[in-house]
């Protein structure tokens, strides 16, 4: 006896294949078009890869490898070790050079995989099949490949590690299988927490969100996962304790941070000597920052940092403890100018994101336009998305939330990351280079916008199904 496959089964397989081909074609176009985008060096590459003795070859992408061995990284940030490994691998490749497009391609392939898995989780939460998955995959690809995000892949900045780890962290939160959750959350939190000192607390943030989500949604917390995240957090404290730039960061956090918004009377209350007040707004390289958000920059010969007494974390926190509104005043002063994806280095107009020849130019143009539209539409609405994330997490206590619950916890994590990064950046270095220091916050905001939209669709679907069920009951009763 022979069996035949129903026509609907054939159609579903064909539909999945077509959707997969569409997403695959879009992925190839995005990888190709994004090859023309990179984040330019502002003398910070030396801090991350100075131990590799690389020599620029003119275009910012190709760097000549030295004949001598690499040094051990003096920087505790994980990105330095990642690029060291990449440098050793590229010694065995043609050209005797470090080609940034290769490390960028590695990051992009990971992002493609993340987009596919995250799309599967979102489609499952919405109870949608192949079409739902393809729509979600294209949405996640759009998030990751907007110019202001994907440009970081082609750089030596420490944020490169965060680019490949933050989506993994979210993937771990959304996963249903415990093994995937352990690997995604554990590895994602570890790489994020070690990527750069300003992200040291990410494992603790993930731990709190996992615990709060379980308690709020009336489920048992996974004690093994919580212990893993706690152990990762302890490990991520090491770079914070041995970092070499603490004094420099503290100087900027004070003289280009809290002091810029304090009144003369408040400075008197803190005992700031009159001769040191001339250094307020002057960075360690003699650039005097003034005007809205410190965006009016004038290079001077002032040599403030070496003659200022060494500052520590207590000096950074002291103004905020004495005058609690200082943080709010600094945010109002700085964020209108610096909370943008048009990242600039100290001088407005000195943008990080550069474009060079090559790639698929129409796709590159599209990615740049997407970033411009994102800044015009999403950036001003950031507070609303943060509030929406909190409201959706509160709503996830309802049993009707069902498959939307993991997405609510993921939204909570991303929202808290955005807010905490703004605070830490203001404390850490004030307004100096603030827009670029908020890069991870902007990536988290992009991911948050999509998660909020998916949950909105999910709740709308629940409402529609309940309305249809009541209508059907009413019809049956009338009949």
N, C-alpha and C positions, 0 to 999 in steps of 0.2 A: 504494500500500500504506500502510495506517495503522498507527500504533504506539500501544500503550496503556501507561500508566504503571502499574507494579506497585502492588498495594494497599499494600504496605509503604511505598512512597514517599509515598503519600497520607497514611498514618498518621504517618510521621515529620514531614512538614510540619505536619500538624495539631497534633502533639505539641509541636513547636517554637513554634507560634503560641500555644498554650495556656500554655506555660511563660513565654513572653515577656509575655503579658498578666498573668499572676500576678505576675511580678517588677515589671512596670510599675505595677500597682495598689499593690503594697507600697511602691514608690519614691514614688509620689504621696502615700500616707498618711504616710510618714516625713518627707517635706519639709514637709507641712502640719502634722503634729504637733510637729515640732521648731521651728517658728516661735515657740513660746512660751518657748523656752529661750535664755538669753543669759548671758554672763559680765559681771558688774557692774564698774563703774569703782571702783578703789581709789586714785584719784589718779595712776594710771599712764598713763591715756589721754593726758594732757597731754604726756608724754614722746614719744609716738608721733605724735600729730596736733595738738600745740599750735600748729603753724605754720598750721593751717587756720582758726583763730579760731572754732571751733564753739561754739555755746551750747546746753546741754542743754534739752530741751523737756519734761522731767518723767518720761518712762517709760524712759529709757535707750536707746531705739531711734531716736528722732527728734532730730536736732540741727540747729538753725537755722544756715544758711550766712551768712557775713558779706557785707556789700556790697563791702568792699575785697578786693583780690586776695590770694591765698594767699602766704605767705612760702616761700622755699626751705627744705626740711627741714634742721634742724640736726642731726638724728639720722642716722647712717650706715646704720641698719637698713633693709632693703628694704621692710618693711611700711609705713614712713612714705611712701615714694614710691608704693607701690600705692594707699594711701588718698588720696594727693594726686590721682592720676589719677581715682580713683572720685569724688572731690569735684568735679573739673572736669566729669565726665560728668553728675553729678547737678545741676549748675547749669542744665542744659538740660531737666531734668525738672520736672514739676509740684510745687508746694509750697515751692520755695526752701528745701529742707532736705536734709540728709544722712540718708538712711534706711538704717540698718544692716541692715534686712531685705533690702535689694537686694544688698548685698555678700555677705550670708549666702546668698542664693539663688544667686548666682554660684558660691560655693564648693560648695554642695550639688549643683549641676548637674555640676560637675567630679567630685565624689565619686561621683555616679551613673555617670558614664562610666568612672571608674577601677574601680568595682565590677564593671561588665560585662566589662571587658577582663581584669581579674585573675581573674574567675570563669572566663573562657574559657581562660586559661593553666592554672589549677588543674584544670579538667575535662579538658583535653588531657593533662596529666600523669597523670591517673587513667584516661585512655582512656575517658571517659564522654561521652555525647551531651547531648541537650537537658535531660533530667532532672538530669544531673550539673551542667550549667551553671546551671540555675535554683537548685539547692540551694547551689552555691558563690556565686552572685550574692546570694542572700538572706543568706548568712553574712557576706559582705563588707559588705553594707548594714548588718547588725546591728553590725559592728565600728565602722564610720564614724559611725553615727547613735546610738550610746549617748549618753546625756545629757552625760556628762563629756567626750566628744570633740566632739560637734556644737555644744555650747554656745559653743565658741570661735569658731565661724563668725560669730556675732552679737556681735562685740566689736571694739575698736580695739587689741587686744593684738598684739604682734609675732608671737606664735605662730600667728596667722591664716595667715601665709605658709607656715609649716611644715605646717599642716593640708592645704594644697592641693599641697604639694611632696613630702612624704614618701611618699605612695602612688605618685606619679609616679616617684620614685626606685626604688621596688620594682618597678613596672611595667617600667622599663627593664632591671632585672636579670633579670626573667622572660621578656622578649621574645626571640623566636627570630630575628627579622629584624634585621640589623645597623643599618639606618637607625633603627628604633624604639629599639634599645638606645642608640644615640648620642644621640638626642633626649631620651629618657626619663632616662637617667643624667646627661647633661650639664646639661639644664635643671633636673631635680630636685635635683641636687647644688648647682647655682648658687643656686637660690632658697632651699634649706635653709641653705646656708652663709652667705648674706647676710641671712637672716630675723632673726637675733639673734646677738650676739657669741658666746654660749655654744655656737652650732652651727657655728663657723667651720671646724672640722676635718672636717665631714661629707664633703666631696669626697675628702679623703685616706683616710677610712675606706672609702668606696666603692671607691676605687682599690685599696687593699690587699685588699679582699674579692674584687674581680674578678681580680686577679693571683693571689691564693692559691687561688681556686677553679679557675682554669685549670691551675695547676701541680699541685694536689692531684688533680684529676680527669684528669690526663694529657692536657691539650689545649693548643693553642698560644694564648697570650694575645693579645688584640687590641691591638696596639701603638698604633694610632690612637686607640682608646678610652682607653687609659692616658694618652696625651699630652693628650687633651682634659680628662680629670679633673685632671691635674696643673696645666694652665693655669687651670682653674676654681679649684683650691685656692689658687693664687697670688693670684687676684683676691679671694678670700674672706678673705685676710689683711688687706686694707685696713681694714675696720671695726675689727678688733682693734687696729690700730696707731693709729687716729685717734679711738677712742672717748673720750668725755668723762667717763665714770663709773668709770674704772679705779681711782682713789684711793678712792672710796666703796666700791666692790666689794671692794677689798683690805682695807679696814677691817673690813667685815662678815665677810670670809673668815677674818680672824685673830681678832677679838674675839667673833664669834658662830660661830666654827668651831673651829679647833684649840685655842685657849686654853681653851675650855669643857671640854675633856676632859683637859687636862694637870694634873699634880700640882703643888703648890707648889714641890717640888724641881726639877721639869722647867722650870717658869717661871724659877726662879733660874738654871738652866743656860742658858737663852736670854737672860738679862740683862733680864728684864721688870721695870721699876721698881715698887715697891710701890704708888706713887700711881696707876699706870695700871691696876692689877689691879681696881680698883673699876669699871672700864669693861668688864670681861669680861661678856658677856651683854647689854650695853646697845647698842641700835642708834643710828643717826645721828639719830633723832627722839625719843630719850629713853625708849624702851620697854625695860624690863628683862625679859629672857627667862630663865627658870629652870625647874626641875622636869624631868620626863621629856621629852626632845627639845626643851626650851625652850618648852614649851607653856603654862607658867604665866607670864602676861604682866602686868606692872604698869607703867603709864605714870608716869614720874618726870620731874623737872626737870633731870636730869643732862645736861650739854652736853659729851659726850665727844669726838665726832668732830672738831669744830673745833680742839680743843686737843691732839689726838693728832698726833704727827709724821706727815707724809705717808708712806703705805706704798705699796710696789710689789709686783710679782710675786715678787721675791726674798724679801720679808718673808712672803708667803703660803706659799711653799714651804719656808722655813727650818725650821719646827717638824717638818715631815714628814721632812726630810732628817736632822735630829738624832735624832728618835724615830720610826722607821719604823712602829711599831704605832699611831701616832696616827690614821691614816686608818681603820683597822679599828675603833678605839675610837669614833671620831666616827660611823661608819656604824651601829654598834650603839646609840649614843646617839640618833641622829636618825631613822633609817629606820622604826622601829616606829611613830612618831607622824606622820611626814611622807610615807611611801610609801603614799599613798592617793589615790583619785580623788575623794574628798570635799575638794576643794581649799579651803583657807582662807587668809585674809590675816592673818598675824601672830597675831591673836587667834583661838583655837579657837572655832568657831561663827560667825565672820565669813566665810561661804562665798562663793566667787566665783560659783558657778552659781545663777542666779535663774530663777524662773518667773513669767511674767506672763499676763494673760488673753489668750485667743485660741488659734487652732490647734485641732486635733482633740484634745480633752482625754483621751480614752481612750488615744490613741497617745502623748501626752506622758507620761501615767502609766506606760505600758509602758516608755518609754525611761528614765525615772527608776528604775523597778524593776530594769531590766537593769543599770544602773550600780551599784545597791546590791548586787545578786547578784554582779556582777563583783568588787566589792571584798571580798565575803565569801568567794568561792571562789578566784578567780584570784590576787589579790594575795598571799595567804600562800604560794602555790605558785610564785611568780615564779622562785625559784632553780632549781626543777625544770625549768621551761620553758627557762631559759637553758642548763642542762646538756643537755637534750634537743636543743637546737639544735646544740650542739657535737658530740653523738653522731651526729646525722643528717648533719652535714657530714663527719664522719670516715667514715661509711658510704657517702657519695656517691662514694668512690674506686672502689668496686666497679662493674664494668661493668653489673651487673644494675640499678643505680640508674636508668640510662637517662634518661627524661624527668623524673625527680625531682631531677636534679642542679641545675638553676637554682633550684629551691625551696630546696635546701640552702644555696646561696650567699646567697639572700635571707634565710634564717633567721639565718645567721651575721652578716650586716650588722645586722639588727634587734637581735640579742642583744648585739653589741658596742656598739650605740648606747645600749641601756638601761644597760649597765654604765658606759660612758664618761660618760654624762650624770649618773649618780649621783656619780661622782668629780668631774666638773667643777663641778657645782652645790655640792658641799661645799667645794671649793676657792674657788669664786667668791664666794659670799655666805653660806656657813655655813648655819645653820638658819633664817635669816630668810626667810620666804615660801617655804620650801623645797618645800612640796607643789606649789605652782603652777609653780615653776621646773622641776619634774620632769614637766610636762605632756607634753612630746614623748616622754619615756621611757615614759610610760604608754600613749600612742598606739602607740608601737613595740611594747610588750609585747602589746597587744591584737592587733595584726597578726601578731606572732610566734606567739601561741597558735593562731590559725587555720592558719598555715603548718605548724606542727608537727603539728596534727591531720590536715591534708591529706597530709603525708608519711607519717604513721602509717598512714593508710588505704592509701596507695600501697604501702608495704612489706608490709602485711597482704595486699593483693591479689596481690603477687608471690609471697608464701609460699603462698597458697591455690592459685594457678595451678600452681606447681611440685608441690604435693602432689597436685593433680588429674592432672597429667601423669604422675607416678610411678604413681598408681593405675591409669591407663589402660594404661601399659606393663606393669604387673603382670598386668592382666586379659588383655592381648593375649598375653603369654608363656604364661599358664595355658591359654588357648584353643588 
